[in-house]
Amino acid sequence: MLQDVLTAVVAAGCAGLVYLAAAARVVKQYERGVVLRLGRFAGGPRDPGFTMIVPFVDRLYKVNMQIVTLPIPAQEGITRDNVTVRVDAVVYFKVVDPASAVIQVEDYRFAVSQMAQTSLRSIIGKSDLDDLLSNREKLNQGLELMIDSPAIGWGVQIDRVEIKDVSLPDTMKRSMARQAEADRERRARIINADAEFQASKKLAEAAQQMADTPAALQLRLLQTVTAVATEKNSTLVLPFPVELLRFLERAHQQPPGPAEP
């Protein structure tokens, strides 16, 4: 009799351990649990930590609540100004309603990926090439709104969308390089012409100043001679001042003084 009681107690204990093992679940800190009982949603999501379900009746779905980084494959399209480009992007999103993410959509990651690809192709067709290259912040906001609208019903919130790269055909790259080179050449010529204009104004002022003071012209001539004389590989032809020639001529015409005894 006692042996039968002990056997029953051991059997009950083993059954309890099996039940506990089948019913015990652990939800991680960054997850939330969604329980479907006989196919129906059984209340609010389960918080992180240890939780229990009814074996063979309940089914627990764990939903990751972290921010997900989802790369969008490069999409090829034609811009509004008829340029063929390939654009890839990345989407950052997170689940804010675990129940909707499990019940409303079959695979929320796949759904967000497909919606992002179609939205990216739509943005390419509505934008000019200059917008894709220089006005990405506005395009990122437009992409975010286009993806976030249907994602709200899936319990998903789009945190940010970024266009990573815009690939252009080689012919377009060469054309843009020539355009940039021509623009730089134009700016260089404008700067050079402006410098020449300013230099001519300064030279005119200097000529006017030297005309008022003839000695300044001689000093400038001597400075130029000094600068040129530093180079040993050139022949210097120096104009001789007429005033010096007249002084030497007057000195030569003076009669000699009386001879000393």
C-alpha positions in Angstrom: 0.0 0.0 0.0 2.8 2.4 1.0 4.7 1.5 -2.1 1.7 2.4 -4.3 1.4 5.8 -2.6 5.1 6.5 -3.2 4.8 5.4 -6.8 1.8 7.8 -7.3 3.7 10.7 -5.6 6.7 10.1 -7.8 4.6 9.9 -10.9 2.8 13.1 -10.0 6.1 14.8 -9.4 7.4 13.7 -12.7 4.2 14.8 -14.4 4.5 18.2 -12.7 8.1 18.6 -13.8 7.1 17.7 -17.4 4.3 20.2 -17.3 6.5 22.9 -15.8 9.1 22.3 -18.5 6.5 22.5 -21.2 4.8 25.6 -19.7 7.8 27.6 -18.7 9.1 30.3 -21.0 11.7 33.1 -20.7 11.2 36.4 -22.5 14.4 38.5 -22.9 14.7 42.1 -22.0 14.5 43.4 -25.6 11.5 41.1 -26.4 7.8 41.0 -25.8 5.7 37.8 -25.9 2.4 37.4 -27.7 0.3 34.5 -26.7 -2.3 32.9 -29.0 -4.7 30.5 -27.0 -6.4 28.1 -29.4 -5.7 30.5 -32.2 -7.0 33.6 -30.4 -5.1 36.5 -28.9 -4.9 36.0 -25.2 -4.6 39.4 -23.7 -1.7 41.9 -23.6 1.9 41.1 -24.4 4.0 39.2 -21.9 6.7 41.3 -20.3 10.4 40.3 -20.1 11.3 37.6 -17.6 9.8 34.2 -16.6 6.3 33.5 -17.8 4.0 30.5 -18.1 1.7 29.2 -20.8 -0.7 26.4 -21.1 1.0 23.5 -22.9 -0.6 22.3 -26.1 -3.1 25.1 -25.9 -1.1 28.3 -25.9 1.5 29.3 -28.5 4.0 32.1 -27.6 5.5 34.4 -30.2 8.5 36.4 -29.2 8.8 39.8 -30.9 12.1 41.7 -31.0 11.6 45.3 -29.9 15.1 46.6 -30.8 15.7 49.0 -33.7 16.2 46.9 -36.8 18.7 48.0 -39.6 17.3 46.9 -42.9 19.3 47.5 -46.1 17.3 48.1 -49.2 18.8 46.5 -52.4 19.8 48.9 -55.1 16.9 49.9 -57.2 17.3 51.0 -60.8 15.1 53.7 -62.3 14.8 56.7 -64.5 14.7 60.2 -63.0 12.3 62.9 -64.0 15.0 64.4 -66.2 15.5 61.0 -68.0 18.7 59.8 -66.3 19.1 56.2 -65.5 20.4 55.7 -61.9 20.8 53.0 -59.3 20.0 54.0 -55.7 20.3 52.0 -52.5 19.2 53.0 -49.0 18.8 51.7 -45.5 15.7 51.7 -43.2 15.8 51.9 -39.4 12.6 50.7 -37.7 11.3 49.1 -34.6 8.1 47.3 -33.4 5.9 49.4 -31.1 2.9 47.0 -31.0 3.9 43.4 -30.8 0.3 42.1 -31.2 -0.2 43.9 -34.5 3.2 42.8 -35.7 2.2 39.1 -35.2 -1.5 39.3 -36.1 -1.9 42.0 -38.8 1.0 41.0 -41.1 2.6 37.6 -41.9 6.2 38.8 -41.8 6.7 42.4 -40.9 10.4 42.5 -41.9 9.6 41.3 -45.4 6.6 43.7 -45.6 8.8 46.7 -44.6 11.5 45.6 -47.1 9.1 45.4 -50.0 7.4 48.6 -49.2 10.8 50.4 -48.9 11.8 49.1 -52.4 8.6 50.2 -54.1 8.8 53.6 -52.3 12.4 54.1 -53.4 11.6 53.4 -57.0 8.7 55.8 -56.8 11.0 58.5 -55.3 13.5 58.0 -58.1 10.8 58.6 -60.8 9.5 61.8 -59.1 13.0 63.4 -58.5 15.6 65.1 -60.7 19.2 64.0 -60.7 20.3 67.2 -58.9 17.8 66.4 -56.1 19.2 62.8 -55.7 22.8 64.2 -55.5 22.4 67.3 -53.4 18.9 67.3 -51.7 18.9 63.9 -50.0 17.5 65.1 -46.7 14.2 66.1 -48.3 14.1 62.8 -50.2 14.8 60.8 -47.0 11.9 62.5 -45.3 9.6 61.7 -48.2 10.7 58.1 -48.2 10.1 57.9 -44.4 6.5 59.2 -44.8 5.8 56.8 -47.7 6.9 53.7 -45.7 5.6 54.8 -42.3 2.0 55.2 -43.5 1.2 51.5 -44.1 3.7 50.3 -41.4 1.7 51.9 -38.6 -1.1 49.3 -39.2 1.6 46.6 -38.8 2.7 47.8 -35.4 5.9 49.1 -36.8 7.4 52.6 -36.5 9.9 53.9 -39.1 12.7 55.6 -37.2 14.8 56.9 -40.1 15.4 56.3 -43.8 18.8 57.1 -45.4 19.8 57.1 -49.1 23.3 55.6 -49.1 24.6 55.8 -52.7 23.5 57.0 -56.1 25.3 55.2 -59.0 25.4 57.0 -62.4 26.3 55.6 -65.8 29.9 56.2 -66.9 28.9 58.6 -69.7 27.0 60.7 -67.2 30.0 60.8 -64.9 32.3 62.0 -67.7 29.7 64.7 -68.7 29.5 65.9 -65.1 33.3 65.9 -64.9 33.6 68.0 -68.0 30.9 70.4 -66.7 32.7 70.8 -63.4 36.0 71.4 -65.2 34.5 74.0 -67.4 32.9 75.7 -64.4 36.3 75.8 -62.6 37.9 77.2 -65.7 35.3 79.9 -65.9 35.8 80.9 -62.3 39.6 81.0 -62.8 39.3 83.3 -65.8 37.0 85.6 -63.9 39.4 85.8 -60.9 42.3 86.4 -63.3 40.5 89.2 -65.1 39.5 90.8 -61.8 43.1 90.7 -60.7 44.3 92.3 -63.9 41.7 95.0 -63.6 42.8 95.8 -60.0 46.5 95.7 -61.0 45.9 98.1 -63.9 44.2 100.6 -61.5 47.1 100.4 -59.1 49.6 100.9 -62.0 47.7 104.0 -63.2 47.8 105.5 -59.7 51.6 104.7 -59.6 52.2 106.3 -63.0 50.3 109.4 -61.9 52.4 109.7 -58.7 55.7 109.2 -60.6 54.6 111.9 -63.1 54.3 114.4 -60.3 57.7 113.3 -58.8 60.3 112.6 -61.6 62.9 111.4 -59.1 60.7 108.5 -58.1 61.0 107.2 -61.6 64.8 107.1 -61.3 64.6 105.3 -58.0 62.2 102.8 -59.4 64.6 102.3 -62.3 67.5 101.6 -59.9 65.4 99.1 -58.0 64.6 97.3 -61.2 68.3 97.2 -62.1 69.1 95.8 -58.7 66.5 93.1 -59.0 67.6 92.1 -62.5 71.3 92.1 -61.6 70.9 89.2 -59.2 70.5 86.9 -62.2 73.9 86.1 -63.7 72.6 84.6 -67.0 71.2 87.8 -68.6 72.6 90.8 -70.3 71.4 94.1 -68.9 71.0 97.2 -71.2 70.8 100.3 -68.9 69.7 103.6 -70.3 72.0 106.5 -69.4 70.4 109.6 -67.9 70.6 112.7 -70.2 71.2 115.0 -67.2 74.4 113.1 -66.3 75.7 113.6 -69.8 75.1 117.3 -69.7 76.9 117.6 -66.4 80.0 115.8 -67.8 79.9 118.0 -70.9 79.9 121.2 -68.8 82.7 119.9 -66.7 84.8 119.2 -69.8 84.3 122.7 -71.3 85.7 124.6 -68.1 89.2 126.1 -68.7 92.0 124.6 -66.6 93.3 126.7 -63.7 96.7 128.6 -63.5 99.7 126.5 -63.2 101.5 126.4 -59.9 105.1 127.8 -59.7 
